[in-house]
Amino acid sequence: MTLPLTSSDATGLLGVYARVGPLFVAGEGSDLIAEDGTRYLDFVAGIAVNALGYNSLVIRDAVLRALDSGLIHVSNLYRTEPGERLAAELTKSFAGQAFFCNSGAEANEGAFKFARKWSKKTDIVAFSGSFHGRLFASLAATDRPDYRRPFEPLLAGVQIIPLGDRDAAQRAITAERTAAVIIEPVQGEGGVRPVAAEFLAFLRERCDACGGALIFDEVQCGLGRTGTLFASEPSGVVPDMYTLAKPLGGGLPMGAILVSDAIAAALAPGDHATTFGGGPFVAMVALEVVRTIAEPEFLAAVRAKGEWLGARFRALATRSTRVKEARGRGLMWGLELTEAAAPFVAAARERHLLVLTAGPNVIRIVPPLTITREELERGATILEEVLA
Ligand SMILES: Cc1ncc(COP(=O)(O)O)c(C=O)c1O
């Protein structure tokens, strides 16, 4: 069943999304369920958001408890418990403090402000293939000229340099100007590209030498997606700030900036704020999401499923002339094709498998982290048939 809903349809919605049918009315586990009852195996998970799948008991319980408290919103004028507990949970393995906001772009915008105040400098360095959001500073740091051009001038002083190029980074990151260096440890929108640990370590050294803040944008790759709580963990490199969002609120809008103690010390009341950030309702849900994901057994299961899926995708890349490369870690994979990816995404949807693109030639696979091996196997088989 296809019910095309395009930007020009009379839906009342602003035409900035090219939505496609079907009309989804329910979800269960790893499946989205359409109006006519057809189940779609979902390797998109709301774009790496629905880490615990659909109709998760963990989220359901947390939502009901949050409702029972009677507190959906209180404002940041007063203390509430869920946000404080969530901050404590998120800073268990990072020496710092949490600021809560409502999206990934907002988290990055905030991180840039914090970096500027702490460093007393202005400029930002980002990398080719990056995606950091669509607001005026986060868009300036996003390597999508077609998204940027109609809205220029964006934030000034943002330089985008080639990913992995040490010489370029050496030149661009300076003691005089650089307030922040922002990087996704595993790039998402730019084609699912894990960044080499050595390059992250080099950026750490360079930021330390120049007094700039190293920001790891883990909005997409963080919170268990790659099999560790933070995607950068295997590198051993610790940033000055993490930005988080997508899976954090269990599908409710929520972002966070984890700020090192040193940068936090440079900030004072009034430096930043948002009305809704970290309200008791979203924070209660996020607390349970983070606790669930941070369980060692949960992360080990993501790694095991990811290793199995990666082996299967690498084998596909070896034998298929259409698949150039399989890249990824945990449950975040990209299949780079020798041709445009969108027709294969559409063909998979016709066969009731949802996948998405990451740039023009890459099929992206980011299923719920709770997905079963059987479901992965079923989806991988459909993908292989579609790509044959
Ligand atoms: C790495 C990364 N950073 C930032 C964002 C922006 O997040 P949001 O859409 O919540 O503003 C995204 C969204 O795809 C992302 O993948």
PDBQT file of the ligand as one rigid body, heavy atoms in Angstrom, charges set to zero:
ROOT
HETATM    1  C1  LIG A 401      25.016  14.286  14.287  1.00  0.00    +0.000 C 
HETATM    2  C2  LIG A 401      23.798  15.164  14.335  1.00  0.00    +0.000 A 
HETATM    3  N1  LIG A 401      23.859  16.340  14.975  1.00  0.00    +0.000 NA
HETATM    4  C3  LIG A 401      22.802  17.155  15.042  1.00  0.00    +0.000 A 
HETATM    5  C4  LIG A 401      21.604  16.821  14.457  1.00  0.00    +0.000 A 
HETATM    6  C5  LIG A 401      20.442  17.749  14.569  1.00  0.00    +0.000 C 
HETATM    7  O1  LIG A 401      19.510  17.215  15.448  1.00  0.00    +0.000 OA
HETATM    8  P1  LIG A 401      17.992  17.762  15.459  1.00  0.00    +0.000 P 
HETATM    9  O2  LIG A 401      17.366  17.298  14.204  1.00  0.00    +0.000 OA
HETATM   10  O3  LIG A 401      17.405  17.124  16.688  1.00  0.00    +0.000 OA
HETATM   11  O4  LIG A 401      18.076  19.234  15.565  1.00  0.00    +0.000 OA
HETATM   12  C6  LIG A 401      21.493  15.604  13.773  1.00  0.00    +0.000 A 
HETATM   13  C7  LIG A 401      20.240  15.248  13.111  1.00  0.00    +0.000 C 
HETATM   14  O5  LIG A 401      20.193  14.400  12.240  1.00  0.00    +0.000 OA
HETATM   15  C8  LIG A 401      22.620  14.756  13.710  1.00  0.00    +0.000 A 
HETATM   16  O6  LIG A 401      22.571  13.595  13.050  1.00  0.00    +0.000 OA
ENDROOT
TORSDOF 0
